Amino acid sequence: MQVEAQACMHIVSEGDKVSKAIDRVLTQIFGGKATRLIYRHLERNYSLKPDEIVDKIDLFAKGLEDFLSSGACVVERRILEDLQSAYSLIGEPEDVHADFVDQIKCLTGKA
């Protein structure tokens, strides 16, 4: 529990960092064309633009799961790992299976 509290205390102050991490991970995994296809899917089916993802992270997670099915959890984990390494977040949440949306909200101070 203490590790989780420490991770939440080190808040990623700018949603831009999260947005960049999401884009970076999607591009690393799928490449540019497929990443644009994912963004297009989110915009058409969920009215979610790339610059709104951080504020509507729950909708992003739902759309990603819709598009990638069970593969979405792998992408979500990679996004969290990228944020942790890129921004030197302290430790990992105690529950490694904690909800992606809750962890992003915690990191951005929107929990």
DSSP file (Angstrom, degrees, kcal/mol; ACC not computed):
  #  RESIDUE AA STRUCTURE BP1 BP2  ACC     N-H-->O    O-->H-N    N-H-->O    O-->H-N    TCO  KAPPA ALPHA  PHI   PSI    X-CA   Y-CA   Z-CA
    1    1 A M     >        0   0    0      0, 0.0     4,-2.1     0, 0.0     5,-0.1   0.000 360.0 360.0 360.0 -36.7    0.0    0.0    0.0
    2    2 A Q  H  >  +     0   0    0      1,-0.2     4,-2.4     2,-0.2     5,-0.2   0.897 360.0  51.9 -66.3 -39.7    2.9    2.4    0.8
    3    3 A V  H  > S+     0   0    0      2,-0.2     4,-2.4     1,-0.2    -1,-0.2   0.913 109.5  50.3 -61.8 -42.6    4.4    1.9   -2.7
    4    4 A E  H  > S+     0   0    0      1,-0.2     4,-2.1     2,-0.2    -1,-0.2   0.905 110.1  49.9 -62.5 -41.8    1.1    2.7   -4.3
    5    5 A A  H  X S+     0   0    0     -4,-2.1     4,-1.8     1,-0.2    -1,-0.2   0.897 110.1  50.8 -64.2 -39.9    0.8    5.8   -2.2
    6    6 A Q  H  X S+     0   0    0     -4,-2.4     4,-1.3     2,-0.2    84,-0.2   0.911 108.8  51.3 -63.7 -41.7    4.3    6.9   -3.2
    7    7 A A  H  < S+     0   0    0     -4,-2.4     3,-0.3     1,-0.2    -1,-0.2   0.896 111.4  47.7 -62.5 -39.6    3.5    6.3   -6.9
    8    8 A C  H  < S+     0   0    0     -4,-2.1    -1,-0.2     1,-0.2    -2,-0.2   0.813 105.6  59.1 -70.9 -29.5    0.4    8.5   -6.5
    9    9 A M  H  < S+     0   0    0     -4,-1.8     2,-1.6     1,-0.2    -1,-0.2   0.806  93.5  68.2 -70.3 -27.6    2.4   11.2   -4.7
   10   10 A H  S  < S-     0   0    0     -4,-1.3     2,-0.3    -3,-0.3    -1,-0.2  -0.623  83.1-170.7 -90.7  78.3    4.7   11.6   -7.7
   11   11 A I        -     0   0    0     -2,-1.6     2,-1.0     1,-0.1    97,-0.2  -0.517  28.3-127.9 -79.6 131.9    2.0   13.1   -9.9
   12   12 A V        -     0   0    0     95,-3.4     6,-0.1    -2,-0.3    -1,-0.1  -0.701  26.8-160.4 -74.4 107.5    2.7   13.5  -13.6
   13   13 A S        +     0   0    0     -2,-1.0     2,-0.5     1,-0.1    -1,-0.2   0.752  66.9  58.1 -71.0 -25.1    1.7   17.2  -13.6
   14   14 A E    >>  -     0   0    0      1,-0.1     3,-1.4    -3,-0.1     4,-0.8  -0.915  64.3-152.3-114.3 126.7    1.1   17.5  -17.3
   15   15 A G  H 3> S+     0   0    0     -2,-0.5     4,-2.6     1,-0.3     5,-0.2   0.733  94.5  75.4 -61.1 -20.8   -1.3   15.4  -19.3
   16   16 A D  H 3> S+     0   0    0      1,-0.2     4,-2.7     2,-0.2    -1,-0.3   0.853  89.2  55.9 -60.3 -35.8    1.0   16.0  -22.2
   17   17 A K  H <> S+     0   0    0     -3,-1.4     4,-2.1     2,-0.2    -1,-0.2   0.909 109.8  45.1 -63.6 -41.8    3.4   13.5  -20.8
   18   18 A V  H  X S+     0   0    0     -4,-0.8     4,-2.5     2,-0.2    -2,-0.2   0.919 112.6  51.4 -67.1 -43.5    0.8   10.8  -20.7
   19   19 A S  H  X S+     0   0    0     -4,-2.6     4,-2.3     1,-0.2    -2,-0.2   0.911 111.0  47.8 -59.8 -44.0   -0.4   11.7  -24.2
   20   20 A K  H  X S+     0   0    0     -4,-2.7     4,-2.8     2,-0.2    -1,-0.2   0.888 110.7  51.7 -64.9 -39.3    3.2   11.4  -25.5
   21   21 A A  H  X S+     0   0    0     -4,-2.1     4,-2.6     2,-0.2     5,-0.2   0.912 109.5  49.7 -64.4 -42.0    3.7    8.1  -23.8
   22   22 A I  H  X S+     0   0    0     -4,-2.5     4,-2.5     2,-0.2     5,-0.2   0.944 114.4  44.4 -61.0 -48.0    0.5    6.7  -25.3
   23   23 A D  H  X S+     0   0    0     -4,-2.3     4,-2.4     1,-0.2    -2,-0.2   0.908 113.3  51.2 -63.6 -42.2    1.5    7.8  -28.7
   24   24 A R  H  X S+     0   0    0     -4,-2.8     4,-2.4     2,-0.2    -2,-0.2   0.924 113.0  44.5 -61.4 -46.6    5.1    6.6  -28.3
   25   25 A V  H  X S+     0   0    0     -4,-2.6     4,-2.5     2,-0.2     5,-0.3   0.926 113.1  49.8 -67.8 -45.1    4.0    3.1  -27.2
   26   26 A L  H  X>S+     0   0    0     -4,-2.5     4,-3.0    -5,-0.2     5,-0.6   0.920 113.9  46.6 -59.2 -42.6    1.4    2.7  -29.9
   27   27 A T  H  X5S+     0   0    0     -4,-2.4     4,-1.7    -5,-0.2    -2,-0.2   0.893 111.8  50.6 -67.8 -40.1    3.9    3.8  -32.5
   28   28 A Q  H  <5S+     0   0    0     -4,-2.4    -2,-0.2    -5,-0.2    -1,-0.2   0.908 119.4  36.8 -62.4 -42.0    6.6    1.4  -31.1
   29   29 A I  H  <5S+     0   0    0     -4,-2.5    -2,-0.2    -5,-0.2    -3,-0.2   0.928 135.8  15.7 -77.6 -46.2    4.2   -1.5  -31.1
   30   30 A F  H  X5S-     0   0    0     -4,-3.0     4,-0.5    -5,-0.3    -3,-0.2   0.622  98.6-122.8-109.3 -16.0    2.2   -0.9  -34.3
   31   31 A G  H  X< -     0   0    0     -4,-1.7     4,-1.9    -5,-0.6    -1,-0.2  -0.164  41.4 -66.1  87.2 169.0    4.0    1.6  -36.4
   32   32 A G  H  > S+     0   0    0      1,-0.2     4,-2.2     2,-0.2     5,-0.2   0.893 128.1  49.0 -64.1 -45.3    2.8    5.0  -37.6
   33   33 A K  H  > S+     0   0    0      1,-0.2     4,-1.8     2,-0.2    -1,-0.2   0.928 114.2  44.5 -64.9 -45.5    0.1    3.8  -40.0
   34   34 A A  H  X S+     0   0    0     -4,-0.5     4,-2.2     2,-0.2    -1,-0.2   0.861 111.0  55.2 -68.3 -34.2   -1.6    1.4  -37.6
   35   35 A T  H  X S+     0   0    0     -4,-1.9     4,-2.5     2,-0.2    -1,-0.2   0.918 107.7  49.0 -63.3 -42.8   -1.4    4.0  -34.8
   36   36 A R  H  X S+     0   0    0     -4,-2.2     4,-2.4     1,-0.2    -1,-0.2   0.872 109.0  54.1 -63.2 -35.9   -3.2    6.5  -37.0
   37   37 A L  H  X S+     0   0    0     -4,-1.8     4,-2.4     2,-0.2    -2,-0.2   0.895 108.2  49.2 -63.9 -40.8   -5.8    3.7  -37.7
   38   38 A I  H  X S+     0   0    0     -4,-2.2     4,-2.4     2,-0.2    -2,-0.2   0.933 111.6  48.7 -63.8 -45.9   -6.3    3.3  -34.0
   39   39 A Y  H  X S+     0   0    0     -4,-2.5     4,-2.2     1,-0.2    -2,-0.2   0.900 110.9  51.0 -60.9 -39.8   -6.7    7.0  -33.5
   40   40 A R  H  X S+     0   0    0     -4,-2.4     4,-2.9     2,-0.2     5,-0.3   0.911 108.8  51.5 -63.6 -42.3   -9.2    7.1  -36.4
   41   41 A H  H  X S+     0   0    0     -4,-2.4     4,-2.7     1,-0.2     5,-0.4   0.922 110.6  48.7 -58.5 -45.7  -11.2    4.2  -34.8
   42   42 A L  H  X S+     0   0    0     -4,-2.4     6,-1.7     1,-0.2     4,-1.6   0.887 114.0  46.0 -63.7 -39.3  -11.3    6.1  -31.5
   43   43 A E  H  X S+     0   0    0     -4,-2.2     4,-1.0     4,-0.3    -2,-0.2   0.915 117.8  41.2 -71.9 -42.0  -12.5    9.3  -33.2
   44   44 A R  H  < S+     0   0    0     -4,-2.9    -2,-0.2    -5,-0.2    -3,-0.2   0.908 126.8  30.4 -72.3 -42.1  -15.1    7.6  -35.4
   45   45 A N  H  < S+     0   0    0     -4,-2.7    -3,-0.2    -5,-0.3    -2,-0.2   0.696 136.3  22.5 -94.3 -20.2  -16.5    5.2  -32.8
   46   46 A Y  H  < S-     0   0    0     -4,-1.6    -3,-0.2    -5,-0.4    -2,-0.2   0.337  93.1-123.4-128.0   3.8  -16.0    7.1  -29.6
   47   47 A S     <  +     0   0    0     -4,-1.0     2,-0.6     1,-0.2    -4,-0.3   0.876  63.4 146.8  50.8  40.9  -15.8   10.7  -30.7
   48   48 A L        -     0   0    0     -6,-1.7    -1,-0.2    -9,-0.1    -2,-0.1  -0.926  34.3-160.4-115.2 111.4  -12.4   10.8  -29.0
   49   49 A K    >>  -     0   0    0     -2,-0.6     3,-2.3    -3,-0.1     4,-0.5  -0.565  32.1-110.6 -86.0 153.1   -9.6   12.9  -30.5
   50   50 A P  G >4 S+     0   0    0      0, 0.0     3,-1.0     0, 0.0     4,-0.3   0.838 118.1  55.5 -53.1 -36.0   -6.0   12.3  -29.6
   51   51 A D  G 34 S+     0   0    0      1,-0.2     4,-0.2     2,-0.1   -32,-0.1   0.529 106.3  52.4 -77.6  -3.0   -5.7   15.5  -27.6
   52   52 A E  G <> S+     0   0    0     -3,-2.3     4,-1.6     2,-0.1    -1,-0.2   0.448  80.3  96.3-104.5  -4.1   -8.7   14.4  -25.4
   53   53 A I  T << S+     0   0    0     -3,-1.0     7,-0.3    -4,-0.5     3,-0.3   0.897  81.7  50.0 -58.2 -46.5   -7.4   11.0  -24.4
   54   54 A V  T >4 S+     0   0    0     -4,-0.3     3,-0.9     1,-0.2    -1,-0.2   0.901 113.5  45.8 -62.3 -40.8   -5.9   12.0  -21.1
   55   55 A D  T 34 S+     0   0    0      1,-0.3    -1,-0.2    -4,-0.2    -2,-0.2   0.742 123.7  35.2 -73.5 -22.2   -9.1   13.7  -20.0
   56   56 A K  T >X S+     0   0    0     -4,-1.6     4,-2.0    -3,-0.3     3,-0.6  -0.341  72.6 146.4-125.3  50.0  -11.2   10.8  -21.2
   57   57 A I  H <> S+     0   0    0     -3,-0.9     4,-2.5     1,-0.3     5,-0.2   0.801  70.1  58.4 -61.6 -31.1   -8.8    7.9  -20.3
   58   58 A D  H 3> S+     0   0    0      2,-0.2     4,-1.9     1,-0.2    -1,-0.3   0.891 107.5  46.9 -65.1 -38.5  -11.7    5.6  -19.5
   59   59 A L  H <> S+     0   0    0     -3,-0.6     4,-2.7     2,-0.2    -2,-0.2   0.875 110.5  53.0 -69.5 -38.2  -13.1    6.0  -23.0
   60   60 A F  H  X S+     0   0    0     -4,-2.0     4,-2.8    -7,-0.3     5,-0.2   0.936 109.3  48.8 -60.3 -47.0   -9.6    5.5  -24.5
   61   61 A A  H  X S+     0   0    0     -4,-2.5     4,-2.2     1,-0.2    -2,-0.2   0.900 112.5  48.1 -61.4 -41.7   -9.3    2.2  -22.6
   62   62 A K  H  X S+     0   0    0     -4,-1.9     4,-2.2     2,-0.2    -1,-0.2   0.927 114.1  46.2 -64.9 -45.1  -12.7    1.1  -23.7
   63   63 A G  H  X S+     0   0    0     -4,-2.7     4,-2.2     2,-0.2    -2,-0.2   0.878 111.7  51.4 -65.7 -38.3  -12.0    2.0  -27.4
   64   64 A L  H  X S+     0   0    0     -4,-2.8     4,-3.2     2,-0.2     5,-0.3   0.910 111.2  47.9 -64.6 -42.2   -8.6    0.3  -27.2
   65   65 A E  H  X S+     0   0    0     -4,-2.2     4,-2.1    -5,-0.2    -2,-0.2   0.887 110.7  52.0 -65.3 -38.8  -10.2   -2.9  -25.9
   66   66 A D  H  < S+     0   0    0     -4,-2.2    -1,-0.2     2,-0.2    -2,-0.2   0.903 117.4  38.7 -61.4 -41.8  -12.8   -2.7  -28.5
   67   67 A F  H  < S+     0   0    0     -4,-2.2    -2,-0.2    -5,-0.1    -1,-0.2   0.894 131.1  25.3 -77.9 -41.9  -10.2   -2.4  -31.3
   68   68 A L  H >< S-     0   0    0     -4,-3.2     3,-1.9     1,-0.3    -3,-0.2   0.505  85.4-160.8-105.4  -6.5   -7.5   -4.8  -29.9
   69   69 A S  G >< S-     0   0    0     -4,-2.1     3,-1.7    -5,-0.3     4,-0.3  -0.384  76.6  -3.1  58.6-129.8   -9.6   -7.1  -27.8
   70   70 A S  G >  S+     0   0    0      1,-0.3     3,-0.8     2,-0.2     4,-0.4   0.682 126.5  72.6 -68.5 -16.1   -7.4   -9.0  -25.2
   71   71 A G  G <> S+     0   0    0     -3,-1.9     4,-1.6     1,-0.2     3,-0.5   0.667  77.7  79.0 -70.5 -15.8   -4.3   -7.3  -26.7
   72   72 A A  H <> S+     0   0    0     -3,-1.7     4,-2.8     1,-0.2    -1,-0.2   0.862  85.4  58.4 -61.8 -35.9   -5.3   -4.0  -25.1
   73   73 A C  H <> S+     0   0    0     -3,-0.8     4,-2.2    -4,-0.3    -1,-0.2   0.850 104.2  51.8 -65.4 -32.5   -4.0   -5.1  -21.7
   74   74 A V  H  > S+     0   0    0     -3,-0.5     4,-2.1    -4,-0.4    -1,-0.2   0.917 111.8  46.3 -67.2 -43.6   -0.5   -5.6  -23.1
   75   75 A V  H  X S+     0   0    0     -4,-1.6     4,-2.3     2,-0.2    -2,-0.2   0.913 111.5  51.7 -64.8 -43.6   -0.6   -2.1  -24.6
   76   76 A E  H  X S+     0   0    0     -4,-2.8     4,-2.3     1,-0.2    -2,-0.2   0.920 109.7  49.4 -60.0 -44.2   -1.9   -0.6  -21.4
   77   77 A R  H  X S+     0   0    0     -4,-2.2     4,-2.6     1,-0.2    -1,-0.2   0.912 110.2  50.9 -62.1 -42.5    0.9   -2.3  -19.4
   78   78 A R  H  X S+     0   0    0     -4,-2.1     4,-2.5     2,-0.2    -1,-0.2   0.876 108.3  52.4 -63.4 -37.5    3.5   -1.0  -21.9
   79   79 A I  H  X S+     0   0    0     -4,-2.3     4,-2.4     2,-0.2    -1,-0.2   0.933 111.3  46.4 -63.2 -45.5    2.1    2.5  -21.5
   80   80 A L  H  X S+     0   0    0     -4,-2.3     4,-2.3     2,-0.2    -2,-0.2   0.901 112.9  49.5 -64.2 -40.9    2.4    2.3  -17.8
   81   81 A E  H  X S+     0   0    0     -4,-2.6     4,-2.5     2,-0.2     5,-0.2   0.900 110.3  51.2 -63.8 -40.8    5.9    0.9  -18.0
   82   82 A D  H  X S+     0   0    0     -4,-2.5     4,-3.0     2,-0.2     5,-0.3   0.927 110.8  48.0 -62.2 -45.5    6.9    3.7  -20.4
   83   83 A L  H  X S+     0   0    0     -4,-2.4     4,-1.9     1,-0.2     6,-0.3   0.905 111.3  51.5 -61.2 -41.7    5.5    6.4  -18.0
   84   84 A Q  H  <>S+     0   0    0     -4,-2.3     5,-1.7    -5,-0.2     4,-0.3   0.932 117.7  36.4 -63.8 -45.8    7.3    4.8  -15.1
   85   85 A S  H ><5S+     0   0    0     -4,-2.5     3,-0.6     3,-0.2    -2,-0.2   0.902 117.9  49.5 -76.4 -39.7   10.7    4.7  -16.9
   86   86 A A  H 3<5S+     0   0    0     -4,-3.0    -2,-0.2    -5,-0.2    -1,-0.2   0.831 123.2  30.5 -69.3 -32.1   10.4    8.0  -18.8
   87   87 A Y  T 3<5S-     0   0    0     -4,-1.9    -1,-0.2    -5,-0.3    -2,-0.2   0.151 105.1-119.2-117.6  18.8    9.4   10.0  -15.8
   88   88 A S  T < 5 -     0   0    0     -3,-0.6    -3,-0.2    -4,-0.3    -4,-0.1   0.863  40.1-171.3  49.4  48.1   11.2    8.2  -13.0
   89   89 A L      < -     0   0    0     -5,-1.7     2,-0.5    -6,-0.3    -1,-0.1  -0.437  28.5-106.6 -69.6 146.7    8.0    7.2  -11.1
   90   90 A I        -     0   0    0    -84,-0.2   -80,-0.1   -83,-0.1    -1,-0.1  -0.638  67.9 -44.8 -81.9 119.1    8.7    5.7   -7.7
   91   91 A G  S    S-     0   0    0     -2,-0.5     3,-0.0   -85,-0.1    -2,-0.0   0.085  76.5 -76.0  60.6-171.1    8.1    2.0   -7.6
   92   92 A E        -     0   0    0      1,-0.0   -85,-0.1     2,-0.0   -86,-0.1  -0.898  52.6 -87.0-121.6 154.2    5.1    0.2   -9.0
   93   93 A P        -     0   0    0      0, 0.0     5,-0.1     0, 0.0   -91,-0.1  -0.302  38.9-119.6 -57.0 147.0    1.6    0.0   -7.6
   94   94 A E  S    S+     0   0    0      1,-0.2     2,-1.0   -93,-0.1     3,-0.1   0.896 107.0  57.8 -57.0 -42.9    1.2   -2.8   -5.1
   95   95 A D  S >  S-     0   0    0      1,-0.2     3,-2.2   -94,-0.1    -1,-0.2  -0.787  70.4-168.6 -92.9 100.2   -1.5   -4.4   -7.2
   96   96 A V  T 3  S+     0   0    0     -2,-1.0    -1,-0.2     1,-0.3    -2,-0.1   0.648  88.1  55.0 -66.6 -12.4    0.2   -5.0  -10.6
   97   97 A H  T 3  S+     0   0    0     -3,-0.1    -1,-0.3     2,-0.0     3,-0.1   0.173  79.7 140.0-102.7  16.8   -3.1   -5.9  -12.0
   98   98 A A    <   -     0   0    0     -3,-2.2     2,-0.1     1,-0.1     5,-0.0  -0.215  68.0 -81.3 -58.8 152.6   -4.6   -2.6  -10.9
   99   99 A D     >  -     0   0    0      1,-0.1     4,-2.2     2,-0.0     5,-0.2  -0.333  32.0-138.1 -60.7 129.0   -7.0   -1.0  -13.4
  100  100 A F  H  > S+     0   0    0      1,-0.2     4,-2.4     2,-0.2     5,-0.2   0.897 103.2  52.5 -53.4 -46.8   -5.1    1.0  -16.1
  101  101 A V  H  > S+     0   0    0      1,-0.2     4,-2.5     2,-0.2    -1,-0.2   0.921 109.4  48.5 -59.9 -46.2   -7.6    3.8  -16.0
  102  102 A D  H  > S+     0   0    0      1,-0.2     4,-2.2     2,-0.2    -1,-0.2   0.888 111.1  50.8 -63.0 -39.3   -7.2    4.2  -12.2
  103  103 A Q  H  X S+     0   0    0     -4,-2.2     4,-2.4     2,-0.2    -1,-0.2   0.905 111.1  47.2 -67.5 -40.3   -3.4    4.2  -12.5
  104  104 A I  H  X S+     0   0    0     -4,-2.4     4,-2.0     2,-0.2     6,-0.2   0.912 112.1  50.4 -66.4 -41.6   -3.4    6.9  -15.2
  105  105 A K  H  X>S+     0   0    0     -4,-2.5     5,-2.7    -5,-0.2     6,-0.9   0.898 110.6  50.6 -62.0 -39.2   -5.9    9.0  -13.2
  106  106 A C  H ><5S+     0   0    0     -4,-2.2     3,-0.9     4,-0.2    -2,-0.2   0.933 110.7  48.6 -62.7 -46.2   -3.6    8.6  -10.2
  107  107 A L  H 3<5S+     0   0    0     -4,-2.4   -95,-3.4     1,-0.2    -1,-0.2   0.821 115.3  43.5 -65.8 -31.9   -0.5    9.7  -12.2
  108  108 A T  H 3<5S-     0   0    0     -4,-2.0    -1,-0.2   -97,-0.2    -2,-0.2   0.444 114.0-114.1 -95.0   0.3   -2.2   12.7  -13.6
  109  109 A G  T <<5S+     0   0    0     -3,-0.9    -3,-0.2    -4,-0.6    -4,-0.1   0.712  86.8 114.3  77.4  19.8   -3.8   13.7  -10.3
  110  110 A K      <       0   0    0     -5,-2.7    -4,-0.2    -6,-0.2    -5,-0.1   0.198 360.0 360.0-106.6  14.4   -7.3   13.1  -11.5
  111  111 A A              0   0    0     -6,-0.9    -1,-0.2    -5,-0.2    -5,-0.1   0.480 360.0 360.0 -75.8 360.0   -8.1   10.2   -9.2
